[in-house]
Amino acid sequence: MTEFLSVLGGVPSVWSITKAAGLTSYVLLFLAIMAGMLQSFPSVNPKNKEFLHLVHQFSGWFGLLFGLLHGLVLVSDPDTQFSLTEIFVPFASNNDTILVSLGIISFYILFFIMLSSDVVKILGKKFWRAIHFLSFPAYVLALLHGVILGSDAQNSGIPWLYMITGASVAGLFVLRMSKSAKKVSTA
């Protein structure tokens, strides 16, 4: 094992793991939202809709799990010294309280959305759809959390990642809403 880790450059730091988990969570959230919106367009082939639905579901759940890992790893970081309370309770952190809370709130919204998807029949399609719409504010909160608080937000291609993914979600959201508005106005 030591040889394997030496090839990798040693054991990754806690900070490296939490950054990687956070970025992975963000990218998976991006994929979940994009796949979710794309599958709602009538022009998409039904076979592609099935694939997009799988991407939507798996990216959502794995994004949530990587978000959880992102927070939990910080508990063992000797530099940040986050407690479990600071990881799970919004506004409990003494470090960058608001920015940390954006990530926590985004996590809880996504958790609520994922759970609601398992009980659509109980909630009803209309209420479930309203809950599902919260994925957009959750995405914006996660984006702000990463852009402002993320230590990699100024490095290499990470700003481009945030710009391209943010613009893609915003553009597809506007297109999706304009299609919905046209559907309502013609009805």
WOMOLIN-V168714 format. One record per backbone hydrogen bond with DSSP energy under -1.0 kcal/mol. CO is the residue of the C=O (numbers start at 0). NH is the residue of the N-H. Records with the same first field share a line. If there is no record, write none. Layout:
BEGIN
CO=NH + NH
END
This chain:
BEGIN
0=4
1=5
2=6
3=7
4=9
12=16
13=17
14=18
15=19
16=20
17=21
18=22
19=23
20=24
21=25
22=26
23=27
24=28
25=29
26=30
27=31
28=32
29=33
30=34
31=35
32=36
33=37
34=38
36=39
37=40
40=43
44=48
45=49
46=50
47=51
48=52
49=53
50=54
51=55
52=56
53=57
54=58
55=59
56=60
57=61
58=62
59=63
60=64
61=65
62=66
63=67
64=68
65=69
66=70
67=71
68=72
71=74
72=75
73=76
76=80
82=86
83=87
84=88
88=91
95=99
96=100
97=101
98=102
99=103
100=104
101=105
102=106
103=107
104=108
105=109
106=110
107=111
108=112
109=113
110=114
111=115
112=116
114=117
115=118
118=122
119=123
123=127
124=128
125=129
126=130
127=131
128=132
130=133
131=134
132=135
133=137
134=138
135=139
136=140
137=141
138=142
139=143
140=144
141=145
142=146
143=147
144=148
149=152
151=154
154=157
156=160
157=161
158=162
159=163
160=164
161=165
162=166
163=167
164=168
165=169
166=170
167=171
168=172
169=173
170=174
171=175
172=176
173=177
174=178
175=179
176=180
177=181
178=182
179=183
180=184
181=185
END
